Amino acid sequence: MKALENHLPYIEQPKILVATDCIVFGFDEGILKLLVFRRRIDPLKGEWSLIGSFVNEEESVPDAARRVLLQFTGLENIFLEELKAYSDVDRDSGARCISIAQYALIRINDYDREQVELHGAKWFALDDVPQLVLDHNTMITDALDRLRQKTTHKPIGFELLPEKFTIPQLQSLYEAIHRTKLDDRNFRKKLLSFDLLIKLDEKDKSTSKKGAFLYRFNYDKYKKLEESGFNFVL
């Protein structure tokens, strides 16, 4: 009886649902894209939504996010970082629900596009993302702001670019994130100063006859810069 009394403060509390919503960024042919899908449950069933799920009792929030991303993209071990909690009382008309959003960065060509489409998911260019349910458009804005902040002190690209890429492709990624045109020479000079790239004896000739040299990231140096940070003022 005493044990039950000790638990009464928990038992008497109202139950609140916890969900996680994933802002999934991809980069394809110079365009920053976002993965969304048709919501499967009421309210607002069939409307465009971020990919998300309720958190199960036996799961942490990151585990729930990894589960839903694996289900919809088939990818594991991808970049995933907590964004923030969204807890407005009236944010979800279905129930009192707090969502802890995560943002993910994936290489679009590494996933099975057919599998994604079977789940009703679709990639949209950032400028073409439709109106989403609940507060999901706000989550996208917040995630993009976080991504911009991150690029000024952490290397970005390993999670979004193919294994081999050109410096113009990397510059195009930064321009897509910051939504601004960067000076070619300054970007290249600043980037190469970090000794972050390994130049390959291969060229990408898809955009010109002369072609541009391909590079890949020096993974060890990349991880060190990711951990220690750097000043990459654009």
Secondary structure, 3 states (H helix, E strand, C coil): CHHHHHHHHHHCCCCCEEEEEEEEEEEECCEEEEEEEECCCCCCCCCEECEEEECCCCCCHHHHHHHHHHHHHCCCCCEEEEEEEECCCCCCCCCCEEEEEEEEEECHHHCCHHHHHHCCEEEEEHHHCCCCCCCHHHHHHHHHHHHHHHHCCCCCCCCCCCCCECHHHHHHHHHHHHCCCCCHHHHHHHHHCCCCEEEEEEEECCCCCCCEEEEEECHHHHHHHHHHCCCCCC
